[in-house]
């Protein structure tokens, strides 16, 4: 079972803790303005965007493979389907 905890750290920055069994990883994530604008969402939706983004990543790789610090717009570099999938998840 995977447990994801999200902690606001600053404007559009979040700490994310992922626990998979006995393994725990920590990540620092930035939500870029351009992503929120493209999704036509507000600041109240930021945590949900981070949660869905991590769900997307964890379906494709173990938490230990996720970068320790990144901006969500970097995900598309590794997974081109990210933007379309995120839009579907948030609908």
Order of alpha helices (4+ residues) and beta strands (2+ residues): beta-beta-beta-alpha-alpha-beta-alpha-alpha
